Amino acid sequence: EKLKNNRFDLDAILLRAESAEQLNLFGQAISDYERYLTTSTDIEAKSRVEDKLNAVRQKQTEIVDVEPTSYERLNKLIDEYLQALVKGDSKRAQNRLETAKAIATLMLEDTGERVGVDSVEYYSKVSFANAQELLKARELREEVSKVVAIDKFQESIDKLEKAKRIFTEQNAIADVQTTVFLLAKFLPRVNRVSDAEKEVGTWLTVAEERGYLFDKAKLLYQQSQINFYQGAEQVAVDKSLESLEICEKLGVEKFTLYPRLLAAQVYGSLDESDLAFAAGTEGLRISLKYKNSAFMSQFLQICGYVSAQMNLLNLSEIYLRQTVRICETEGFHGYTAVSRSILGSLLAEKGEFEEAKKLLQKAKMEDVPKTSDLIARKQQLLRINGFEGKVYGLNKEFDKAEIAYKEAIKLIKDIGYEKVFNFYRYKHSLGEALYEQRKKPEALKELLEAKSLYRRARERARTQNKNKILDVNFSKRDINETIRLVQR
């Protein structure tokens, strides 16, 4: 607020720089420290700030390439073994297999992980013909593993299902499990949640029986993702934390980004802002360490969203603008569209309606068309329309808010998201926009539907949560608002 009134306020610049440094926003911190140095005339203070600037730059240079995990080394060695086998280079193949066996033995001794020794034993017996097929399947899976799960849904599913068929025919159990983990990322995106749930449930049991600890952690994470999608928030948190605990014991810090992200999302949706922010900032630290831009952008987005929940609107704006910059640079069009929309919603809350509308328009007209997958485009438009409705509502343009919410509801039905918990919120918001336009009969119809949807969604969630009593603050708040509007 101080910088808004006076952009040369040195104390405010320094405070923002120090805060950004603590939050791992090194780019923002460096920018503000440099700004302080070029503006201040206090020689002693400048000397201290220069030390701070050098320390932040040092932190940036410390984000170096991290040693691969035993799992990554083992996977690479098996690839090289198969490649050598296919080329007829028996000496190289034997060398790679022996190295893989040594790593697998250490994994078993250190953590009790059996996937390595079983994989080495399996691959030591494959024939030349089978090696070709298995290598092809592993290459297909590797292609998909590099795809950020915001686009190319069906293309990725087709490749993974082909790889899974090959692995299943060859009885490569460990490879099937790794493929199912990836498959479960994409299936819910094309409204195949039940297929994802079945695959994960089946192979999680196999992982537990065989002592495949990392596969168990990965599949537990996917199970938590499905639980969250179904509205079973408490089960989702429990499963993600169980996955996180296993990963920490195995020393696979990089994978902890998955359950940390899920936990942060669940906490954020439950208005557990402190827990969400803690999970978000820790995830941001780890994603910076591993130079993972996809996770970095998502954790920044969560920190921005949660900061707004805590009414720290300026901090939220810093996080969200940083998110947009990273997404634009990396070409994450889906994340860019959503981040721009959240930022637009935030600016509307601050009364900056013109920039808010421009951001939403840019997200809709520029970012979304760059996404190749039709379902992905519809999902992005759904969220954009929701934020657009909020922005128009805050600006008292209720006729435009009505149009935006109706378009969002149409997309929900088109995609098949009627059972997603937030559906009732769109109905409520539409009812509110209609009420403000004095369209009371239409408003009442939408609000009563919202109330009914809420009841059904909570019942589904209660079933998914195994009849645990849920104390969900945001849900109670929202339904009470709906009831008050119905009464009015």
Summary of the structure (lengths in Angstrom):
residues: 488
radius of gyration: 25.1
end to end distance: 37.4
largest distance: 81.3
contacts: 1664
relative contact order: 0.06
helix: 82%
strand: 0%
